[in-house]
Amino acid sequence: MTTSASVPAGSDAATGGGTVTDRLVEANARYAADFADPGMDARPVLRVAVVACMDARLDLHAALGLNLGDCHTIRNAGGVVTDDVIRSLTVSQRKLGTRSVVLIHHTGCGMETLTEDFRTELETEVGQRPVWAVESFRDVDQDVRQSIQRVRTSPFLAHTDDVRGFVFDVRTGRLREIDPA
């Protein structure tokens, strides 16, 4: 598999001679030149929302056999079910027809190395304490269970009977289902 990571950091090849953002905009121009409106609705074909970590090693569409238009994808640090994830899931379900929720955390997550002290460090550095919680964790399985529980007990979500949680192994690419009990 070819990735951007195989290009030495700081090299002209890594940035295309400009910034990373310049490289992305150039790639978009090439993409748009051949783009044809697929005529899709915003409603996911499979009626599923996937909540996952933002980790760059997770290629969710490939790992889950998904195509464009199949699902809503909601990503954040750790794949943790926060108030903002509940907000997105609520819109996804109530306005765009999703019925299932798949939660994906992963092995070797950076959130396992942080603590709530990160907020104090930020406050010291910038002079303002973040209002958000770090939501770090030590036990990925337990955090998946907590996320399942947060989805299942949210009063805003209309469909909580098909909520399943998994841990993605970044070394093997396999999902391991977590028993919510």
Secondary structure as UniProt FT lines:
FT   HELIX           4..6
FT   TURN            9..10
FT   HELIX           12..15
FT   TURN            16..17
FT   HELIX           20..33
FT   TURN            45..46
FT   STRAND          48..53
FT   TURN            56..57
FT   HELIX           60..64
FT   TURN            68..69
FT   STRAND          71..76
FT   HELIX           77..79
FT   HELIX           83..96
FT   STRAND          100..106
FT   TURN            107..108
FT   HELIX           110..112
FT   HELIX           117..126
FT   HELIX           140..153
FT   TURN            155..156
FT   STRAND          163..168
FT   TURN            170..172
FT   STRAND          175..178
//
